[in-house]
Amino acid sequence: MKRFKIKDYWVTLTDELLPHDFESGSFRPYYDCVLELREEGLVAIQDEHPEFQKADWASCAGSRFYGCDDIQIGKEKQNEEGETEIEIIREIGLKVPYYVHTEKFACPSGNNLFLALDNVLCLIDLDTGELVKQVAIDRYVSSLVSVSPYQEDFILFYDGDVFRVAKDLSIRWHIRRQALFIPDKPPYDSESLLRMKSDRICLTDEYQGDYYEVSYDGEVLKIEESDFTLACKEKERGRKDFEFLYFWIERY
């Protein structure tokens, strides 16, 4: 479970609810909004199931292929004993593939909640609980490692891609590699792969042994390629159709 405050709201995110969670009494018996992550993006499914209760939601909880994630939006209030508690005013259900971790990659963004659901980025208005915007980004593999706030933007680190995304979900720049950053075998430390300094982002490839430094404006400051990478590039250079772009940045 993850909880943080956005202006007057407390937002609580819970990943992968199981059937017994709906019987515990800590969740309301219905959702104000139910969203499902499909190939075309997040889709509201109340029109398909207008009386979508949590009992129905629990039937797909614990599925092999899908997870049931929960977003609670609440405000502080005083109870009869004069103690401060959080009153849930809105609750959203998310049906997402099992490899999507809603609570891990959620951040405040102004008065909105920013979510990175694999390659779908979205903003949820906390005043209304509505999905106000979503975009799909083109990443190399579906392996989101970290989301880090920077000023009003976000740095998204995938295994093979790094994006700087503005608060309106537009992409400022995009780093792409033809190889992965993450080694074959766990464990790995995500903080050792991407380190955010005051004036630059440092990227370490534990798979090939390469090292890169990039400014927050998307400029390459330093490239140190391993002997293995240099040997691979030299081998590929002999091909007639050689075009070995191993590391490059696209600006938008």
C-alpha positions as CSV (number, residue, x, y, z in Angstrom):
1,M,0.0,0.0,0.0
2,K,1.2,3.5,-0.8
3,R,-0.3,6.8,0.6
4,F,0.6,10.4,-0.1
5,K,-1.1,13.8,0.1
6,I,-2.0,15.9,-3.0
7,K,-3.2,19.4,-1.8
8,D,-6.4,18.7,0.2
9,Y,-6.6,15.0,-0.7
10,W,-5.1,11.8,0.7
11,V,-4.5,9.2,-2.0
12,T,-4.1,5.5,-1.1
13,L,-3.1,2.9,-3.7
14,T,-3.3,-0.8,-3.2
15,D,-2.0,-3.4,-5.7
16,E,-3.4,-6.8,-6.4
17,L,-6.4,-7.1,-4.1
18,L,-7.5,-10.6,-3.3
19,P,-11.0,-11.9,-2.8
20,H,-10.7,-11.8,1.0
21,D,-9.8,-8.1,0.9
22,F,-13.3,-7.3,-0.2
23,E,-14.7,-9.0,2.8
24,S,-12.5,-7.2,5.3
25,G,-14.7,-4.0,5.5
26,S,-11.8,-1.7,4.7
27,F,-13.2,-1.1,1.2
28,R,-16.6,0.3,0.2
29,P,-19.0,-2.1,-1.5
30,Y,-18.9,-0.3,-4.8
31,Y,-16.6,1.8,-7.0
32,D,-17.3,5.3,-8.3
33,C,-15.3,4.4,-11.4
34,V,-13.8,1.2,-12.9
35,L,-11.1,1.3,-15.5
36,E,-9.6,-1.5,-17.4
37,L,-6.2,-1.4,-19.1
38,R,-6.6,-2.7,-22.7
39,E,-4.6,-2.6,-25.8
40,E,-6.2,0.8,-26.8
41,G,-5.5,2.2,-23.3
42,L,-7.6,2.7,-20.1
43,V,-11.3,2.1,-20.8
44,A,-14.1,2.9,-18.4
45,I,-16.3,-0.3,-18.1
46,Q,-19.3,1.1,-16.2
47,D,-21.1,1.3,-19.5
48,E,-20.6,-2.4,-19.9
49,H,-21.4,-3.2,-16.2
50,P,-23.4,-0.3,-14.8
51,E,-24.0,-2.1,-11.4
52,F,-20.3,-3.1,-11.0
53,Q,-20.1,-4.1,-7.4
54,K,-17.0,-5.2,-5.5
55,A,-18.4,-8.7,-5.3
56,D,-18.1,-8.8,-9.0
57,W,-14.6,-7.3,-8.9
58,A,-13.5,-9.9,-6.4
59,S,-14.4,-12.6,-8.8
60,C,-11.4,-11.6,-11.0
61,A,-9.1,-10.8,-8.1
62,G,-6.2,-13.2,-7.8
63,S,-6.4,-14.0,-11.5
64,R,-3.4,-15.5,-13.2
65,F,-3.4,-12.8,-15.9
66,Y,-5.0,-9.7,-14.2
67,G,-4.7,-7.8,-11.0
68,C,-7.3,-5.7,-9.2
69,D,-5.8,-2.5,-8.0
70,D,-7.5,0.1,-5.9
71,I,-7.3,3.9,-5.6
72,Q,-8.9,5.6,-2.7
73,I,-9.3,9.4,-2.6
74,G,-10.1,10.9,0.8
75,K,-10.1,14.0,2.9
76,E,-9.4,14.6,6.6
77,K,-12.3,15.1,9.0
78,Q,-12.9,15.1,12.7
79,N,-14.8,12.2,14.2
80,E,-17.1,12.3,17.2
81,E,-14.1,11.8,19.5
82,G,-12.3,14.8,18.0
83,E,-9.7,12.7,16.3
84,T,-8.6,13.3,12.8
85,E,-9.4,10.5,10.3
86,I,-9.6,10.1,6.5
87,E,-13.0,10.0,5.0
88,I,-13.1,8.2,1.6
89,I,-15.0,10.3,-0.8
90,R,-14.1,8.5,-4.0
91,E,-12.8,5.1,-5.0
92,I,-11.5,3.9,-8.3
93,G,-10.9,0.3,-9.4
94,L,-8.2,-0.7,-11.9
95,K,-8.1,-3.9,-13.8
96,V,-4.6,-4.3,-15.1
97,P,-2.2,-7.0,-16.3
98,Y,-0.4,-8.8,-13.5
99,Y,2.9,-7.2,-14.3
100,V,1.6,-3.6,-13.9
101,H,2.2,-2.2,-10.4
102,T,0.0,0.8,-9.9
103,E,1.2,1.9,-6.5
104,K,4.9,1.7,-7.4
105,F,4.7,4.2,-10.3
106,A,2.2,6.8,-9.0
107,C,3.1,10.4,-8.3
108,P,1.4,13.7,-7.5
109,S,1.1,16.1,-10.5
110,G,-0.4,19.4,-9.5
111,N,-4.0,18.6,-8.5
112,N,-3.9,15.3,-10.5
113,L,-2.7,11.8,-9.9
114,F,0.0,10.7,-12.4
115,L,0.0,7.0,-13.2
116,A,2.5,5.0,-15.4
117,L,0.7,1.7,-16.3
118,D,3.3,0.0,-18.4
119,N,3.4,2.1,-21.6
120,V,0.1,4.0,-20.8
121,L,0.6,7.3,-19.0
122,C,-2.5,9.0,-17.5
123,L,-3.7,11.8,-15.3
124,I,-6.7,11.4,-12.9
125,D,-8.4,14.6,-11.6
126,L,-8.8,14.2,-7.9
127,D,-11.7,16.7,-7.7
128,T,-13.9,14.6,-10.0
129,G,-12.1,11.2,-10.1
130,E,-12.2,11.3,-13.9
131,L,-9.5,10.2,-16.3
132,V,-8.6,13.6,-17.9
133,K,-5.8,12.5,-20.2
134,Q,-3.9,9.4,-21.3
135,V,-1.1,8.7,-23.9
136,A,0.7,5.6,-25.0
137,I,4.5,5.7,-25.4
138,D,6.6,3.5,-27.6
139,R,9.1,1.6,-25.4
140,Y,11.5,-1.2,-26.2
141,V,10.3,-3.7,-23.6
142,S,7.5,-3.7,-21.1
143,S,9.7,-3.4,-18.1
144,L,9.2,-0.1,-16.2
145,V,11.9,0.2,-13.6
146,S,11.3,3.6,-11.9
147,V,9.4,6.9,-12.1
148,S,11.3,9.9,-10.6
149,P,9.8,13.4,-10.3
150,Y,12.0,16.2,-11.6
151,Q,10.7,19.8,-11.3
152,E,7.2,19.5,-12.7
153,D,8.2,16.6,-15.0
154,F,8.9,12.9,-14.6
155,I,11.9,10.7,-15.6
156,L,10.6,7.3,-16.7
157,F,13.3,4.5,-16.7
158,Y,12.4,1.4,-18.7
159,D,14.8,-1.4,-19.5
160,G,16.1,0.0,-22.7
161,D,14.5,3.5,-22.7
162,V,14.5,6.6,-20.7
163,F,11.9,9.4,-21.1
164,R,11.4,12.8,-19.8
165,V,7.7,13.4,-19.6
166,A,6.1,16.8,-19.0
167,K,3.1,17.3,-16.6
168,D,0.8,17.4,-19.6
169,L,2.1,14.0,-20.7
170,S,4.0,15.3,-23.7
171,I,7.5,13.8,-24.2
172,R,10.4,16.2,-24.0
173,W,13.1,13.7,-25.0
174,H,13.6,10.0,-25.2
175,I,16.8,7.9,-24.9
176,R,16.7,4.5,-26.7
177,R,19.2,1.7,-26.8
178,Q,19.4,-1.5,-28.8
179,A,20.4,-3.4,-25.7
180,L,19.0,-3.7,-22.2
181,F,20.2,-2.0,-19.1
182,I,19.2,-4.7,-16.6
183,P,21.3,-7.9,-16.2
184,D,19.8,-11.3,-17.0
185,K,19.7,-12.6,-13.5
186,P,18.3,-10.8,-10.4
187,P,18.8,-9.2,-8.0
188,Y,19.7,-5.8,-9.3
189,D,19.6,-2.3,-7.7
190,S,17.5,0.1,-9.8
191,E,19.3,3.1,-8.1
192,S,22.6,1.9,-9.3
193,L,21.3,1.8,-12.9
194,L,19.9,5.3,-12.9
195,R,21.2,8.0,-10.7
196,M,19.8,11.5,-10.8
197,K,22.3,14.2,-9.9
198,S,21.7,18.0,-9.7
199,D,22.7,18.6,-13.4
200,R,22.6,15.2,-15.1
201,I,21.3,11.7,-15.2
202,C,23.9,8.8,-14.9
203,L,23.0,5.5,-16.6
204,T,24.9,2.3,-15.9
205,D,24.4,-0.7,-18.1
206,E,25.0,-3.7,-15.8
207,Y,24.3,-6.1,-18.8
208,Q,27.1,-4.8,-21.2
209,G,29.1,-2.6,-18.8
210,D,28.5,0.7,-20.6
211,Y,28.1,4.1,-18.9
212,Y,26.3,7.3,-20.0
213,E,25.7,10.8,-18.7
214,V,22.8,12.9,-20.1
215,S,21.7,16.4,-19.1
216,Y,18.1,17.1,-18.1
217,D,17.7,18.9,-21.5
218,G,18.4,15.6,-23.3
219,E,22.0,16.3,-24.3
220,V,24.6,13.5,-24.2
221,L,27.4,14.5,-21.9
222,K,29.5,11.4,-21.7
223,I,29.6,7.9,-23.2
224,E,31.9,5.1,-22.0
225,E,31.4,1.9,-23.9
226,S,32.8,-1.4,-22.8
227,D,35.2,-3.6,-24.8
228,F,32.3,-5.9,-25.4
229,T,30.1,-3.2,-26.9
230,L,33.0,-1.9,-29.1
231,A,33.7,-5.4,-30.3
232,C,30.0,-5.9,-31.2
233,K,29.9,-2.7,-33.1
234,E,33.1,-3.5,-35.0
235,K,31.7,-6.9,-35.9
236,E,28.5,-5.4,-37.2
237,R,30.4,-2.8,-39.2
238,G,31.3,-5.3,-41.8
239,R,27.7,-5.8,-42.9
240,K,26.6,-4.0,-46.1
241,D,23.5,-2.7,-44.4
242,F,25.4,-1.5,-41.3
243,E,23.5,1.0,-39.2
244,F,24.4,0.3,-35.6
245,L,22.8,3.1,-33.6
246,Y,23.5,1.7,-30.2
247,F,22.5,4.7,-28.1
248,W,20.6,7.8,-29.3
249,I,18.3,10.6,-28.1
250,E,15.1,11.8,-29.8
251,R,13.9,15.3,-28.8
252,Y,10.2,16.4,-29.2
